[in-house]
Amino acid sequence: MALGFAMTDLEEGIRKILKEHPEGLTISSLAKAMGLHRHTAAKYVKGLAEKGEIKQRKIGMAKLCYLKKESVELKLKFLDRSSQNFF
């Protein structure tokens, strides 16, 4: 666990940063933005990619990471339904 964050906090942080950067970020840039080591960021990016939430595109030696649009839309629909059922 990096910097005392839970896994879900790190994943949510990655989602948030990628949402703010639709042009994509390298794993190194993502790690720097979160204050993580590159290997730690890569581990969580890989997990999110396996879940289908992030897509990666290789450009030269770097991999650009993007938040999948469908993933964001599904989460928003789920949250909207959850809040409607809450009241």
VEXTORGU-97823 format. One record per residue: x, y, z of N, C-alpha, C, CB in turn; residue in one letter; residue number from 1. Coordinates in steps of 0.001 Angstrom, whole numbers, plus 500000, padded with zeros to 6 digits. Each point is the difference from the previous one (the first is absolute). Glycine has a CB too. Layout:
+--------+--------+--------+--------+--------+--------+--------+--------+--------+--------+--------+--------+------+------+
:    n.x :    n.y :    n.z :   ca.x :   ca.y :   ca.z :    c.x :    c.y :    c.z :   cb.x :   cb.y :   cb.z : resn : resi :
+--------+--------+--------+--------+--------+--------+--------+--------+--------+--------+--------+--------+------+------+
:      X :      Y :      Z :      X :      Y :      Z :      X :      Y :      Z :      X :      Y :      Z :    A :  NUM :
...
+--------+--------+--------+--------+--------+--------+--------+--------+--------+--------+--------+--------+------+------+
% end
This chain:
+--------+--------+--------+--------+--------+--------+--------+--------+--------+--------+--------+--------+------+------+
:    n.x :    n.y :    n.z :   ca.x :   ca.y :   ca.z :    c.x :    c.y :    c.z :   cb.x :   cb.y :   cb.z : resn : resi :
+--------+--------+--------+--------+--------+--------+--------+--------+--------+--------+--------+--------+------+------+
: 500845 : 498836 : 500000 : 499155 : 501164 : 500000 : 500902 : 501242 : 500000 : 498130 : 498748 : 501223 :    M :    1 :
: 501682 : 502115 : 497805 : 500830 : 501187 : 499863 : 499397 : 501174 : 500756 : 500785 : 499183 : 497772 :    A :    2 :
: 500051 : 501550 : 502928 : 499601 : 501218 : 500696 : 498778 : 499828 : 500894 : 500952 : 501244 : 498110 :    L :    3 :
: 498792 : 497559 : 502368 : 498886 : 499775 : 500897 : 498638 : 499976 : 499322 : 501364 : 501061 : 501718 :    G :    4 :
: 498601 : 498884 : 496957 : 498728 : 499958 : 499276 : 499522 : 498562 : 499880 : 500618 : 502078 : 498719 :    F :    5 :
: 498091 : 497731 : 501332 : 499419 : 498700 : 499701 : 499993 : 499834 : 498484 : 498563 : 500030 : 502115 :    A :    6 :
: 501360 : 498724 : 497428 : 500019 : 499717 : 498567 : 498898 : 500762 : 499268 : 500952 : 497737 : 500485 :    M :    7 :
: 497854 : 502297 : 500080 : 498898 : 500689 : 499328 : 500259 : 501499 : 499921 : 498419 : 498234 : 500808 :    T :    8 :
: 502264 : 502339 : 500193 : 500358 : 501413 : 499955 : 500975 : 500275 : 498862 : 499630 : 500167 : 502474 :    D :    9 :
: 501349 : 498958 : 497355 : 500966 : 500164 : 498920 : 499322 : 499863 : 498649 : 501810 : 499117 : 501481 :    L :   10 :
: 497327 : 499888 : 498387 : 499288 : 499820 : 498735 : 499120 : 501202 : 499710 : 500036 : 497518 : 500320 :    E :   11 :
: 499275 : 502993 : 500680 : 499146 : 501173 : 499810 : 500833 : 501222 : 499639 : 498344 : 499056 : 501626 :    E :   12 :
: 502823 : 501076 : 498981 : 500907 : 501097 : 499669 : 500461 : 499938 : 498553 : 500743 : 500043 : 502369 :    G :   13 :
: 499575 : 498760 : 497164 : 500409 : 499817 : 498604 : 498848 : 500363 : 499076 : 501613 : 498179 : 500667 :    I :   14 :
: 497188 : 501343 : 499648 : 498827 : 500343 : 499175 : 499793 : 501513 : 499935 : 498938 : 497808 : 500625 :    R :   15 :
: 501169 : 502848 : 500524 : 499773 : 501441 : 500068 : 501019 : 500754 : 499145 : 499049 : 499730 : 502312 :    K :   16 :
: 502217 : 499918 : 497814 : 501050 : 500692 : 499235 : 499825 : 499748 : 498505 : 501581 : 499789 : 501953 :    I :   17 :
: 498107 : 498975 : 497670 : 499816 : 499714 : 498578 : 498757 : 500692 : 499454 : 501147 : 497801 : 500315 :    L :   18 :
: 497842 : 502368 : 500512 : 498801 : 500722 : 499568 : 500349 : 501460 : 499716 : 498533 : 498447 : 501359 :    K :   19 :
: 502383 : 502109 : 499420 : 500438 : 501382 : 499818 : 500936 : 500159 : 498799 : 499758 : 500331 : 502460 :    E :   20 :
: 500764 : 498550 : 497032 : 500944 : 500024 : 498875 : 499531 : 499047 : 498901 : 501899 : 500570 : 501573 :    H :   21 :
: 497060 : 499813 : 497691 : 499469 : 499111 : 498962 : 500994 : 499739 : 498870 : 497740 : 500848 : 500555 :    P :   22 :
: 503307 : 499985 : 499342 : 501031 : 499786 : 498986 : 500906 : 498826 : 500350 : 499927 : 502434 : 499477 :    E :   23 :
: 499952 : 497075 : 501757 : 500786 : 498861 : 500461 : 501254 : 500433 : 500725 : 499111 : 498682 : 498115 :    G :   24 :
: 501373 : 500452 : 502726 : 501231 : 500236 : 500750 : 500869 : 498750 : 499960 : 498819 : 501650 : 501504 :    L :   25 :
: 502479 : 498563 : 498562 : 500903 : 498862 : 500149 : 499924 : 499525 : 501445 : 501547 : 500852 : 498158 :    T :   26 :
: 498901 : 497948 : 502067 : 500015 : 499477 : 501363 : 500896 : 500863 : 500882 : 499582 : 497668 : 499135 :    I :   27 :
: 501542 : 502802 : 500333 : 500899 : 500871 : 500774 : 499318 : 501303 : 500387 : 501953 : 498998 : 498815 :    S :   28 :
: 497313 : 501598 : 500244 : 499278 : 501247 : 500293 : 498904 : 499770 : 501027 : 500493 : 500819 : 497691 :    S :   29 :
: 498823 : 498076 : 502172 : 498942 : 499640 : 500935 : 500578 : 499784 : 501398 : 498684 : 498952 : 498124 :    L :   30 :
: 502435 : 500343 : 501938 : 500659 : 499748 : 501283 : 500433 : 501313 : 500657 : 500786 : 497762 : 499148 :    A :   31 :
: 499781 : 503138 : 500061 : 500450 : 501291 : 500531 : 498821 : 500804 : 500532 : 501921 : 499999 : 498384 :    K :   32 :
: 496968 : 499999 : 500882 : 498809 : 500747 : 500416 : 499425 : 499468 : 501308 : 499510 : 500476 : 497601 :    A :   33 :
: 500659 : 498225 : 502638 : 499455 : 499387 : 501217 : 501011 : 499891 : 501131 : 498460 : 498744 : 498552 :    M :   34 :
: 502805 : 501558 : 501148 : 501029 : 499873 : 501020 : 500372 : 498559 : 500287 : 499177 : 502099 : 500973 :    G :   35 :
: 500755 : 497059 : 497987 : 500310 : 498582 : 500129 : 501253 : 499651 : 499214 : 497569 : 499495 : 500311 :    L :   36 :
: 503024 : 499374 : 500020 : 501075 : 499454 : 499187 : 499381 : 499472 : 498713 : 501406 : 499404 : 502049 :    H :   37 :
: 499340 : 500675 : 496856 : 499493 : 499564 : 498701 : 499532 : 498544 : 500026 : 501541 : 501633 : 498910 :    R :   38 :
: 499170 : 497506 : 501784 : 499611 : 498583 : 500055 : 498665 : 499806 : 500714 : 502420 : 499374 : 499991 :    H :   39 :
: 497350 : 501415 : 501043 : 498723 : 499913 : 500724 : 498856 : 500450 : 499097 : 501181 : 500411 : 502196 :    T :   40 :
: 499017 : 500713 : 497119 : 498968 : 500489 : 499083 : 499735 : 498969 : 498909 : 500683 : 502381 : 500463 :    A :   41 :
: 500366 : 497023 : 498997 : 499855 : 499000 : 498930 : 499185 : 498801 : 500482 : 502202 : 500730 : 499023 :    A :   42 :
: 498006 : 498863 : 502209 : 499257 : 498873 : 500579 : 498500 : 500281 : 500019 : 501996 : 499425 : 501405 :    K :   43 :
: 497632 : 501768 : 499036 : 498579 : 500342 : 500088 : 499392 : 500285 : 498635 : 500417 : 500916 : 502268 :    Y :   44 :
: 500368 : 499667 : 496836 : 499524 : 500213 : 498629 : 499730 : 498650 : 499339 : 501306 : 502169 : 499831 :    V :   45 :
: 499590 : 496888 : 500381 : 499810 : 498661 : 499427 : 498703 : 499377 : 500528 : 502511 : 499709 : 499804 :    K :   46 :
: 497246 : 500416 : 501484 : 498780 : 499455 : 500590 : 498747 : 500636 : 499417 : 501271 : 499555 : 502085 :    G :   47 :
: 498759 : 501764 : 497746 : 498848 : 500700 : 499425 : 499832 : 499647 : 498520 : 500326 : 501877 : 501648 :    L :   48 :
: 500781 : 497907 : 497659 : 499922 : 499595 : 498589 : 499398 : 498605 : 499887 : 502004 : 501429 : 499452 :    A :   49 :
: 498362 : 497674 : 501459 : 499438 : 498646 : 499999 : 498507 : 500010 : 500301 : 502218 : 499117 : 500719 :    E :   50 :
: 497338 : 501867 : 500070 : 498572 : 500137 : 500302 : 499251 : 500679 : 498852 : 500554 : 500118 : 502444 :    K :   51 :
: 500200 : 500378 : 496568 : 499382 : 500658 : 498859 : 499677 : 501465 : 500230 : 499084 : 497819 : 499400 :    G :   52 :
: 501498 : 502794 : 501621 : 499708 : 501393 : 500303 : 500977 : 500969 : 499344 : 499033 : 499237 : 502141 :    E :   53 :
: 502140 : 500269 : 497509 : 501039 : 500825 : 499390 : 500463 : 499316 : 498720 : 500736 : 500912 : 502261 :    I :   54 :
: 499539 : 499896 : 496738 : 500629 : 499463 : 498796 : 501376 : 500632 : 499887 : 497758 : 499646 : 498828 :    K :   55 :
: 503152 : 499615 : 500550 : 501364 : 500482 : 499833 : 500367 : 499954 : 498523 : 500628 : 499207 : 502320 :    Q :   56 :
: 500167 : 501772 : 497277 : 500483 : 500046 : 498633 : 501504 : 500212 : 500050 : 497788 : 500912 : 499127 :    R :   57 :
: 502937 : 498228 : 500194 : 501452 : 500101 : 500012 : 500446 : 500996 : 498936 : 500207 : 497620 : 500831 :    K :   58 :
: 500603 : 503343 : 499601 : 500577 : 500989 : 499107 : 501502 : 499992 : 500252 : 497871 : 501441 : 499972 :    I :   59 :
: 502862 : 497948 : 499129 : 501439 : 499844 : 500216 : 500230 : 499111 : 501214 : 500462 : 502270 : 498976 :    G :   60 :
: 500340 : 498217 : 501950 : 500285 : 499235 : 501217 : 498939 : 500230 : 501083 : 502443 : 500144 : 499458 :    M :   61 :
: 496748 : 500879 : 500381 : 499018 : 500360 : 501034 : 498633 : 499384 : 499715 : 501237 : 502141 : 500387 :    A :   62 :
: 497988 : 497717 : 500677 : 498604 : 499577 : 499887 : 499143 : 501149 : 500504 : 500575 : 497524 : 500305 :    K :   63 :
: 498524 : 502945 : 498842 : 499048 : 501019 : 500429 : 498781 : 499297 : 500575 : 500821 : 501647 : 498244 :    L :   64 :
: 498725 : 498830 : 502889 : 498846 : 499415 : 500680 : 498818 : 500947 : 499877 : 501498 : 498759 : 501615 :    C :   65 :
: 497348 : 500667 : 498088 : 498759 : 500756 : 499855 : 498917 : 499322 : 500815 : 500662 : 500793 : 497694 :    Y :   66 :
: 498461 : 499992 : 502857 : 498822 : 499455 : 500654 : 498997 : 499671 : 498907 : 500402 : 501330 : 502149 :    L :   67 :
: 499083 : 497450 : 497869 : 499019 : 499619 : 498989 : 498711 : 500767 : 500233 : 501029 : 497708 : 499792 :    K :   68 :
: 498444 : 502868 : 499171 : 498782 : 500804 : 500080 : 498838 : 499172 : 500535 : 500809 : 501406 : 498089 :    K :   69 :
: 499076 : 497364 : 501443 : 498892 : 499139 : 500435 : 500057 : 499766 : 501506 : 499979 : 498886 : 497748 :    E :   70 :
: 501222 : 500980 : 502789 : 500168 : 499757 : 501432 : 499467 : 501175 : 500809 : 502012 : 498576 : 499526 :    S :   71 :
: 498297 : 502628 : 500038 : 499542 : 501199 : 500700 : 498478 : 500086 : 499936 : 502163 : 501186 : 499456 :    V :   72 :
: 497267 : 498573 : 499358 : 498550 : 500086 : 499841 : 499277 : 498965 : 500854 : 500343 : 500855 : 497685 :    E :   73 :
: 500182 : 497927 : 502385 : 499376 : 498965 : 500827 : 500029 : 500377 : 501474 : 500671 : 498282 : 498319 :    L :   74 :
: 500459 : 502241 : 502152 : 500107 : 500400 : 501402 : 499025 : 501126 : 500318 : 502409 : 499309 : 500009 :    K :   75 :
: 497461 : 501658 : 499074 : 499067 : 501102 : 500228 : 498564 : 499495 : 500056 : 501580 : 501565 : 498848 :    L :   76 :
: 498054 : 497503 : 500269 : 498650 : 499435 : 500019 : 499749 : 499260 : 501310 : 500044 : 499792 : 497491 :    K :   77 :
: 500958 : 499431 : 502951 : 499863 : 499256 : 501244 : 499817 : 500955 : 501177 : 501406 : 498145 : 499048 :    F :   78 :
: 499419 : 502904 : 501005 : 499903 : 500957 : 501090 : 498672 : 500735 : 499981 : 502469 : 500255 : 499949 :    L :   79 :
: 497049 : 500066 : 498861 : 498717 : 500678 : 499870 : 498863 : 499100 : 500515 : 500886 : 501300 : 498011 :    D :   80 :
: 499140 : 497443 : 501607 : 498973 : 499056 : 500464 : 500089 : 499794 : 501510 : 500055 : 498853 : 497766 :    R :   81 :
: 501164 : 501067 : 502752 : 500192 : 499809 : 501431 : 499447 : 501169 : 500792 : 502023 : 498640 : 499522 :    S :   82 :
: 498220 : 502569 : 499993 : 499507 : 501172 : 500739 : 498485 : 500104 : 499927 : 502149 : 501179 : 499526 :    S :   83 :
: 497236 : 498359 : 499373 : 498546 : 500032 : 499892 : 499370 : 499016 : 500986 : 500188 : 500659 : 497573 :    Q :   84 :
: 500440 : 498210 : 502605 : 499485 : 498994 : 500922 : 500257 : 500360 : 501454 : 500358 : 498299 : 498242 :    N :   85 :
: 500567 : 502601 : 501970 : 500377 : 500373 : 501359 : 498914 : 500834 : 500669 : 502403 : 499935 : 499321 :    F :   86 :
: 496927 : 500898 : 499916 : 499008 : 500925 : 500571 : 498667 : 499407 : 499927 : 501331 : 501923 : 499375 :    F :   87 :
+--------+--------+--------+--------+--------+--------+--------+--------+--------+--------+--------+--------+------+------+
% end
